[in-house]
Amino acid sequence: IGARIKLHGPPAEIQATFRAPGKRLAWDAEADIHLHDTTYFDWKVGEVSSHGVFDPEHFHFANIQGVSSQGETFEKTDIRMTFSPIQLFISGQIAADPRFAEVFIDGHNQKKIYREIWTEALFDPKSPPHVDLKKLYLYYNPESSNVIFTLDANVQGGPVQYRGTRFDSVSGEVYVALPGVSEFKNIVAVMDAKKDRKLT
């Protein structure tokens, strides 16, 4: 992940504590981190801050707060990664088009599949939906070189257009397990909030 982060603005602000008791590979560190004008692949983040914990087996960024250059916000967000095996866990509260998760997907085919899930849903960029991200999980299998991607979230927001029909608001549960599973449950779509016209 670190190799995919690029800084375009001022230097990162980092206050760190490093502990090494003297045993080989027995060390850990903590850091408060503040970044400006950053990109992760092509996802542009204007400002982000977090508290990080690191050791030879994993890292954990807790309580991430930030805003992207597109106005997407994320708060109370956690990112944890283990190195053996390589696993990535993300959870948090995010105001963004659900397509944002594509930046965490490796592989052209899986990216294409995830993108196609949302092809017919157009969200208003000025009013992005709220994504309660219960879990975004990535696992890299070193034997097969396959990457497992799953996403489990509640999405709520509006207005949104779906297949040309405008809805004032939409809410529901989303579960994706690439390459072959996408589930949408408990969908409530309000066509006209003033008239309380709903589709469930």
N, C-alpha and C positions, 0 to 999 in steps of 0.2 A: 504494500500500500504506500509506504513512504516513497518508493521510487516513482510513483505515479502522481505525487503531489508536487506542484511547481509554484514557486513564489514569484509574483510579478511586481509586488509593491515593496514597502519597507521591510527590513529584516524581521524575522520572527522574534517575538518577545517571549523569552523562556526563563523561568526561574526553577532551577532543578536541584535536587538532592540525590547524591550518588552514594551507595553503600556497598563496600566490598570487604567481607569479613576475612579474606585471605585464602579461602578455599577456591580451587579452580572451578570456574563457571558458577560460583555462588555469589551473585551480586544482584542488586535491584536498584531501581531509581524511581523517583517521583518528580513530576514537573507540572507547573502551571504554564499553559501555552496560549499565546494570542497571535493570530495570523491575520494579515490584511491582503486583499487582492490575490487570491489563491485559486488554482485550478486543480481538480482531480479529473484526469482525462480532459473532457471538454465541458465538465460541470464547473461553472465559474462561481466562486464563493467570495463575496465581498469582505466579510469579516467573520471570524470564528474564534471561540475560546473554549478551553477544556482543561480538566485535570487528568494527567496521564500517569499510569503506573506501568513499569517495564521490568522484565527479568528475562533470563535466557529462554524461557518456555512460552512466554506470552506477553502481549501488551493490552492495556485496557484504558480507553479514553472515556471518562465518565462526565455526565452532566454537560454535554456539548451544547453550546448556544451559538447560533449564527444566523446569517442571512446571505442568500446568494445574490449574484448580480442581477438575477431576474426577479428578485423580490420574494423568493421562496424562503421560508423561515424554518428553523429546526431548534427544538429545545428539549431539555431533559432526555437527550439522546445519548445512548451508550454504544461504543464500538469496542468489541473484544476480539482478539485474534490469537489463536494458538499456532505454534510452529510445527509440532509433531503430534498428530497430523496437522496439516494446514486447514484451519477452519476459521471462518469469519462469522461473527454474530453482531447484528445491529438491531437496536430497538429504540423507540422514542416517539415524540410528537412532532410531526412535520406538516407544514402547510405547503403543498407542492403538487403539481401534476404527477400522478403515479408513475409516469414514464421516467421520473428521476432515477428509479432503481436500476435502470438499464446500465448506468455507468459502473455498477458493481458486477456485471455479468461478463465473463470471459467467453470468447467464442462467437464467431459471426452468426452461426445458425441459431444459437440460443438467444442472442440479441434480437435477431429477426423474429423469432417466435414470440418473445416477450412484447416486442413493439406491435406485432399484429393483434395481440390481445386487446390493445387499447385503440386500434385503428379507427373505429367508428365512434369513439367518445372524444368530444372536443370540449375541454375545460377552458373557462375564462381565465387568461393569465393575470388579469387584474384582481381576480378573486379565486385563488387556487383552493382546491378542496383540502380539508383536514384529513391527514392520514395518521391514524393511531397504529403505528408500526409495532405489532406485537413481536414479530421476529422476521428478520431477513437473514438467511443462513446460506453460506457457501462452504462447500467441502471439496478439496482437491484430492483425488485418488492417485497417488504416485505410481501405482502398478498399471492402471489403465489410462492414466492421464485425463480421465473424465472429471468434469466439474459438476457437482450437484448444486442446484440453486433452488431455494424455496423462499416464498414470501407469504406471510400471514398477517393480514391487516384489516382494520375497519376504515372505510372511506366515507366521508360525508362532506357535501358541499354543493355549490351551484352558483350561477346557472351552468348548465351543461347541455350540449347537443348530442343526441345519439341517433344515428341514422337519419339525420335531418330534422328530428323532432326536438324542440327546445323544452327543457325541464327547469323549473325554478330551483329545485334541489333534488339531490339523489343521495341515498345512504345505503350501505350494505357491507357485507363481509366478503373479503377477497382472499382466496388461497391459490397460489401458483407453485407448481413443482415442475420445473423444466427437465426434460423437453416436452412432456406430454399431458400435464394436468393443469387445468385452470377451472376454478369453481367460484361462482358468485352466489351468495346465499342471503336470505332475508333482505332482499332489495326493496326499498321504498322510494318511488319516484313521484315527485309532486310536479304536475304539469302547470298548475296555476295556484299559487299559494293563497291568493285572495279568495278563490272559489273552492279551495281545499280539494282540488281534483287530484287523486292519487292513483298510482299503479303499484301493485305489490306482487 
